[in-house]
Amino acid sequence: MNRRKLVVVGNGMAGVRCVEEICELDPDRYEITIVGSEPHPNYNRIMLSKVLQGDASMEDIILNPRQWYSDRGIRLLTGQKVVRVDTAGKNVETSAGASLPYDRLILATGSSAFIPQLPGIGKPGVIAFRSMDDCRSMVEAAGQYRQAAVIGGGLLGLEAARGLLNLGMEVHVVHNASHLMNRQLDRTSAEMLRRELESQGMRFLMGKKTERVLGRKRAEGIQFSDGTKQRADLIVMAVGVRPNVELGKSSGIQVSRAFVVDDYLQTSVPDVYAVGECAEHRGVVYGLVAPLYEQGKVLARKLCDVETEPYRGSIPYAQLKVSGVDVYSVGQIAETDGEVAYQSFDGIRGTYKKIMTSGGKISGAILYGDIADGSKLLQHLKRGTDASALGRLFSSEGGDRGEEAAASMPDPEIVCNCNSVSKAAIVRAVQEGGLKTVEEVKQRTKASGSCGGCKPMVAAVLKLAMSGAVKAPAEAEPAVCGCTDLSHARLKSLLAEGSFERFSQAIESLGWRTPNGCSGCRPAVLYYLGNKESRLEEEAGERHAVRISYGLGGDFEQASSIGLTLEHSMNELRMPTPFTIAVDVDSKGRGGLLVRELGISKAPAGWEIYAGGSETHPVRQAQLLAVEPTLAGAMDIILACSVWYRDSADYGETMWRWLERIGLIEVRERLLDPEARIELLLEKAAIAKETRIAIGAGWGEDHAGG
């Protein structure tokens, strides 16, 4: 199949998540190349602070090892930068001289640490905290020096400082504002945080503006604008990031703070998209995981021509990842942007809560010391919950707050916002998979696998699920597309029950959101309508005809006779996906039948029937379905299996996926039972009559030259 070329510039979390979604939606659509400037495969940049703090290794934060790329046929170019994008000629050039033509281009260039242009800033000993290499440099420096200064009292700066403390360094945090995390916390919560971090050994220089880096050959300290100085052998810059948008200057792509994108993440140039920290949507550039993943999901569906809601922006939230400190902030927290609707302070327990409202709606919150209600509040902000509901939002004080919050959480509520994992999904994974640790839950569901902020709540849900206090609800089948909430099974059922004769009549009665449907649902609806006994003549979905392929060896006349018989008997049988039956009469060869939907091959013991192969990515080897001593029996099995698949598979569901869903053993048992096989065909009498299919002995050995 001639696949379109997709080039992704950037091997970070946002771009690769988008590729993951594409591989799930339509793995055969694109020939994908990913170019990454770092020498590593994709890793979790947010967890670098955990590596620095000694809670994780470099290997622990790898999200997609190199094998993941090769398994999906993705070409990965690491240690290379894209130096030029020719949007007119649709071509990308790398620093290593590679020339990469594209049909679609995703810019996922991310951002770089902002380094202010100060005297002495380029000296050895001054580094950023942004990459694996930066992390290694900090560990090496801690082995030689003792005095460190972190410039920046925000999330990243505090996490870096905590890591350096763990490495045995004396750390001063320099911040130009009057209180820590001034974008996420108010003075009360910031002072509580400062006192806690001071008790851990951190020191703070507040309201300081750095003027220059001191030292001859390497950094030895900092001088401030007020004339004071601070000794430091290692200086870590954590004052913010800057989107990497240099490629926009020479390519004609509109750039403001970042690449300007619309609600479907397209830039000002057709077929060029941007996602992640390098994308500016409605004037906002996001640096958090959840918005980046939300963007990636929308873009993936757009690139796969799957109907999707547009990206309308995200609600910012932040959680500090420092051992022994629980801090959560979401939405608008400045009192100039709203009103304080709820506030509580418990000095003994060290907890603080502040809920803001604006226009009668919950607009923001700060939680310190007890963040069990953080995910709940985020969901209420997303839904625009009325402020009058505040009294019902919080669990009672005391006891195991995390477990109480988990128990009161509705099944569909999201626990892991980064990866959109619900409570129900975690409970189901625990109880069906016998999971016992948060790490196992992460591996199975991805919950807590990105920023890690939801780990306490994941642990609480895990505990509840293991105890049996909650039960996993039945898993809802996914909708056909964004135009409807109906699953394939429910859609087939409703179409079979109704007397619909046209697409427009069907979707109007079934409550479609999109008047004309989309590329995901329209062919499916037409296919299911076309499978009804009264076929549609004016409208027809894409119902693939059965095709025959032949091996190269053996008796050509016998193979041709079998193939012609199959073609004639299945002439009007239409399948939900492209469907090929391989015929091979050479017992020494396989003639490609191992990568076909169905295959029949001559063997010493008679005839072998194979099912579930695929020659498209991901390549699947067909499995042995049965061995029949007679050709007539083998042909019956092929016919029965084809009709069963045709009538029960979802539109677009491949034979191998159908086999996985039904179960190979169940398929074998039904098809190998002669009575069940005939019963299966007789149940489809309407199809048999319609498509002129012969049943049972009608095949005959002589019909196929056997």
Beta strands, then each sheet from edge to edge (+ up, - down):
strand 1: 4-9
strand 2: 30-36
strand 3: 42-43
strand 4: 62-64
strand 5: 75-78
strand 6: 82-86
strand 7: 91-94
strand 8: 99-101
strand 9: 104-107
strand 10: 111-113
strand 11: 126-128
strand 12: 147-151
strand 13: 170-175
strand 14: 203-206
strand 15: 210-214
strand 16: 221-224
strand 17: 229-231
strand 18: 234-237
strand 19: 241-243
strand 20: 259-261
strand 21: 272-274
strand 22: 279-281
strand 23: 317-319
strand 24: 327-331
strand 25: 339-346
strand 26: 351-358
strand 27: 361-368
strand 28: 414-416
strand 29: 421-422
strand 30: 544-550
strand 31: 574-575
strand 32: 579-584
strand 33: 598-603
strand 34: 606-611
strand 35: 623-628
sheet 1: 5+ 2+ 1+ 9+ 21+
sheet 2: 3+ 4-
sheet 3: 6+ 7- 8+
sheet 4: 10+ 19-
sheet 5: 11+ 18+ 12+ 13+ 14+
sheet 6: 15+ 16- 17+
sheet 7: 20+ 22+
sheet 8: 23+ 24- 27+ 26- 25+
sheet 9: 28+ 29-
sheet 10: 31+ 30- 32- 33- 34+ 35-
end
